[in-house]
Amino acid sequence: MKRIDLIREIEEIGCILIRHGGKHDWYQNLMTKVAQPVPRHREIKDSLARHILKMLKK
């Protein structure tokens, strides 16, 4: 999955960027307060993208 598509999906479920890390950006769901790192690679493995979305949707 392309990183930009993953970020678009993350923002659609109501998450915001909370900080830039060394090699990751951190997004947080405002409703559940769950935060997840998103790597800065152009391509992100589908299994990792599904995991990030699953954790942020909880």
C-alpha positions as CSV (number, residue, x, y, z in Angstrom):
1,M,0.0,0.0,0.0
2,K,1.3,3.5,-0.7
3,R,2.0,5.6,2.3
4,I,-0.2,8.4,1.1
5,D,-3.2,6.1,0.7
6,L,-2.7,4.8,4.3
7,I,-2.5,8.3,5.7
8,R,-5.7,9.3,3.8
9,E,-7.5,6.3,5.4
10,I,-6.1,7.1,8.8
11,E,-7.3,10.7,8.6
12,E,-10.7,9.6,7.4
13,I,-11.3,7.6,10.6
14,G,-10.6,10.7,12.6
15,C,-7.0,10.4,13.5
16,I,-4.5,13.3,13.6
17,L,-0.7,13.6,13.4
18,I,0.6,14.1,16.9
19,R,4.4,14.1,16.2
20,H,7.2,13.3,13.8
21,G,9.6,10.7,15.1
22,G,13.0,9.7,13.8
23,K,11.8,7.3,11.2
24,H,8.1,7.3,11.9
25,D,5.2,9.7,12.2
26,W,2.8,9.1,15.1
27,Y,-1.0,9.3,14.5
28,Q,-3.6,9.3,17.3
29,N,-7.3,8.5,17.3
30,L,-8.9,11.4,19.3
31,M,-11.8,9.3,20.5
32,T,-9.9,6.3,21.9
33,K,-6.5,8.0,22.5
34,V,-4.7,5.1,20.8
35,A,-1.5,6.1,19.0
36,Q,0.4,4.2,16.3
37,P,3.6,4.9,14.4
38,V,3.5,5.0,10.6
39,P,6.8,4.4,8.8
40,R,8.0,7.0,6.3
41,H,8.6,4.4,3.5
42,R,6.8,5.1,0.2
43,E,5.5,1.5,0.2
44,I,4.1,-0.1,3.4
45,K,3.4,-3.8,3.5
46,D,-0.3,-4.6,3.4
47,S,-0.2,-6.6,6.6
48,L,1.4,-3.7,8.5
49,A,-1.1,-1.2,7.0
50,R,-4.0,-3.4,8.2
51,H,-2.5,-3.7,11.6
52,I,-2.1,0.1,12.0
53,L,-5.7,0.7,10.8
54,K,-7.1,-2.0,13.1
55,M,-5.3,-0.6,16.1
56,L,-6.5,3.0,15.4
57,K,-10.1,2.0,14.8
58,K,-10.4,0.3,18.2
